[in-house]
Amino acid sequence: MTSGAARGPQLLRLVHAGPGLTRAEAAHALGAGTGTTTEVVTRLVAEQLLQEGAPTSGGRRGRPTRPLTAHPQGPLVLAAVVSHESWRLQAVQLGGTAVAAAGGHHDGTDPARVLAAVRAAALRTARRFPGRVRGCGLAVPGLVTDGHRLHAPLLGWSGVDLRRAWPRELLDGGGPGTGPGAGRGIDDELLVAGNDARLAAVGESARGAAVGARAALHLHLDAGLGGALTAGGVLVDGARGSAGEFGHLPFGDPGVACGCGASGCWGTALDGAALARALGEPVPRDPVASSHRVLDRAAAGEAGAGAAVRGVAAALGRGAAGLVNALDADLVTLGGLGVRVADVAGDVLQESYRAGLMAFRRADPPPVRAAALGEDGPLTGAAELVWSRLWARC
Ligand SMILES: [Zn+2]
């Protein structure tokens, strides 16, 4: 029998995963009687962690029951995403909804200025919710080493210390507050930074298309191809936290050099330059914008562009099959330009994918589908990674 004390954190996780959970459903999920559940709920409401809504008739045997949601004074996580041209920040409450948001554009020239803008927004937000911020997560377009150092070759940023995205005032004193992480300040473990495609994978497994998958493979295509494998909702990290550089698997043409220093990388068969080569056009300066233009032309029925996109779709499907064969994933989600490739040439992608699967997987092939969270994936994942670390401390 689980003790009443252990059931508090258990119930917080349940409401976080499914806000609006009724008291009856909570009792069932906790395997607890009405009395124990009432006691746990009463304590968490008094600690300003949960609140109960008005009674609804959703209880067992039609009895009225009250939905559980985040307390309006409860703990918050700050989550931010920096992309190639903009940044966004949200304060996220238990259950995953945002209670505040900010954002702006940048020209990519100065990482210090971008981080200063995020830091100022974080400070304004933290002051608006005194004592309530428990952790901070940041998603960025590049490789993150040592947990906080960003290398973003497309922006020309190297060795950027991402801890500077968060105000000192916030790190020194989260305030007294209650609940997970309260009174401990925000230490390095609760300052999470990660590659945007990897964090999108976390977002999909927590609140998107991959909820409940045992081993979900997320493939995010933009300037290159990245992603991650999540196993039971947990990100597979690798030794340096950079597992998921799938675009550098040798599934491409060995005659094509990749910016990473290797040749024949899968990403070189999928990017804007690959589309330009297929069309006999010059290599684009902005590969993402160029890919979008070719996809627009293909969607409008232009034959050459259509053939180029089908080539990318075939390479994407074949590589996805190889990864499913190797990793035993039960779901593949596509993000970024991958969604558009699937829209324009989904038949080619699916056919190539099935053809690449080992025979024993073809009877019941793991589905390949669009990610559900779209552009919100990295931000959602950044918040969820911080929440998961908070739950580990409960
Ligand atoms: Zn490469």
Residues whose N, C-alpha, C, O or C-beta is under 5 A from the ligand:
A	BS01	ZN	G247 H248 C258 C260 A262 C265
